Structures are given as structure tokens and as C-alpha cells.
Amino acid sequence: MRDIVEIGQGKTAQRGYHLDDIAIVPSRRTRDVDDVSTNWQLDAYKFGIPCVAHPSDATMSPASAVALGRLGGLGVLNVEGLWTRYEDPRKQLEALAEAGDEENMTARLQQLYAAEAIKPELIAERVREMRAMAADGGGNVTVAVRVSPQHTLALAPVILDSGVDLLVIQGTLVSAEHVSTVDEPLNLKEFIADLDLPVIVGGCTNYQTALHLMRTGAAGVIVGIGADHLTTTDTVLGIRVPMATAIADAAAARRDYLDETGGRYVHLIADGDLHTSGDIAKALGCGADAVMLGAPLSLAEGMPGNGLWWHPSASHPKLPRGSIGLTPEPLGSLEQVLFGPATDPDGLLNLFGGLKRAMAKCGYRDLKEFQKVGLMLDR
């Protein structure tokens, strides 16, 4: 039964809960941490950890996307970002980092994206680079790119011809029914039906939208809008997503869609309110299959943003919805951020080692089992 609150005469609201509002409840059983698996599979692609990178230029270059793939996650390059606008954007990224936290940082970011248009030939080149780097490392790395719904139809031919393994169609909010009297809207169901590769779509924030996106044929649905301590979607648009409730609602949609289709399972990828290993564990406990990480990856050495983090919507030319953050010093290598060892006691390092230990403390051996973990409201 939904928790509905009357906020005034003639207006009610559903009560929602953030990840900080809930706690994981251990069961009667514990398990050795070495017996716990964080393996995750989306369609034919297997991953060692349930980690999808948020497609921000601050953390995802061709090299860092492949590096994450080698470590068991899924790197995602933004084909509308700096790497497809500039032949070599490292100079621009370095200049942005050297500017520090000056007041006009948002304007500088907007100028950086506006100065050069997206170059289709660079999309193909970046995919070739990722393929080559993956081959040099001898690892089985899944190549994925992100495109916005607004540019999907225009950029799809070059993206698909480049030979990506997986496509992410992502905006702040994505629906299966976009209405427009100006432009021809993207029909996700028709578009996905014509493809022979898996597609992840999102974000969404509730049961009904999640169910509609599943009915498009998507292999995965992103739940959330990527909100973190630097995004300003709440103050700009008034939209705030209580992630615990959003994930649980989407999980209910997945269950109903599974019944509706006689067994087609759609993966849920939580995107937002994720900062620590504990947040990751709680998101999966609410029903997510994987998490999309942005700011936590910016703490690693060698990220393209040189310690800066910004959400992709922070560079919007007319309505930026995010600030730019600067990490004074990286906390460790990408491998240390993901797997430790941790020298920080706050859950910012060894993110997936922390997840494994949470699963072990609660007695679960894999991610699907862990979705059944008990939860408690403690705030």
C-alpha cells in the first residue's frame, strides 16, 4: 500500500525515501566473503562488478572507459562530449582544471562545449581507439557509448556503423512517449526493434515510466537522474528523486513486466545518490541490478577531468543543472577505488569490496539473492 500524504486541501503526495533513509538488515546467516560473487550479465555481456560508468567527460575518455572494462565494469563514452568535438581535448581539460573554482566555471564549461560541434568522424575514431586499446590489453572489454534521445536519430547511423557492442540512450528524463509539435520524436520501440544490439535507456523515476521503457524492448533501464552533491536539477527544475523508492518502484515494474512477457528480464541500473560502498549495497538491496557511478570515479588517479567532476547536464547551453567540483588530491588508482585496499574509512575506496562484505554479512552469495535482503527505515 502506498504511503500517501495530504499536503493541503485537494493535493496529495506519495512519500518517498532516499538511500540515506534506509538501512540493510542482516539475516540469520553470514557467509565467507570469498564465497560471494559480484558478477553481473547484461544480454550476452558479462561483467565482474555491477558498475556502469556515468558518461561524463570528467571521468570517461576512450582510455578510462577501457580501463574500467578491464577491471570488470562497463565504461560508457559520451558521443556528444568533448572526445567527439576535439581531436585531442586534453589541453582543454587541463586548462579547465587549472582555472580552479573561479566563479565563471560554468560559463567556461559551456564555452568549451559550444566552441566545437560534434564530429561524426570522431565518433567512429573513438570507437576504433577503444577497440584497439582493448585488443592490446588482451581483455574482453565491452564497448559502449551514450547518446541523448534528441540526437539519437541523427547520430545512430555512424554509431551503429562504428561497431559498438552496447548503446545507452540517456537523458535527464527519458519517456517512451515524447510529444512534440516541432520535431519528429524518437520512437524508442521502433528504433530498438530494428537493432541487433542491446540498448539501455533512461533515466526514469517511477513505476509507470519504467514499465513503459521496458516495453520498448530495452535490455536495461536507468533509474534516477544522476543526482549527487553537485547536481542542481532540484533547484533548477524542482525535480528530486528519492532513490530508494524509485528503485523499488522500478523493481515492481520489472516483476510485472516479467509476468507480462512470460519471462523477459530487464536490468535496472541505479543512477543517483551513490557516493559510498554502503550506498551501492543499499541500491542493490532495493532491487537494482547495477549502479551507474560518476563522482566516485573522479576520485581515481588519471581521470580525464584531472580531479574535476561535472554531470553532463552541467554544460547545457541554456539551462545548466550542475556545479563543477574539484578533488584536491586523488584518493588512489581506479583499481583502488573499485577494489581497495582502502585508506579512507568513509566508504569512498574499495567500493565493490565493501559491497561484497555487505553481501557476506547478510549471508547472500550473488547479486540476485542480495536483492531479497531486508531493509529498515531508521530516519
Protein Blocks (a to p, Z undefined) as FASTA:
>chain_A
ZZdddfbehiacdddddfklpccdddfbdcdfklpcfbdcehjbccfbdcdcdfbfklmc
fklmmmmmmnopacdddfkbmklmbfblmlmmmmmmmnmmafklmmmmmmmmmmpccdfk
lmmmmmmmmmmmmmmnopacdddddddfklmmmmmmmmmmnopabdcdddfbdcfbdcdf
kbccddfklmmmmpccdcdedddfbfklmmmmmmnopabdcedjhiafkbcklmmnopac
dfklmmmmmmmmmmmmmmmnoopacddddeehiabfklmmmmmmnopabdcdfklmmmpg
hiaklopacdfklmpfklccbdddddfbafbdfklmmnopafbfnhpgokllmmmmmmmm
nopabfklmmmpccddfZZ
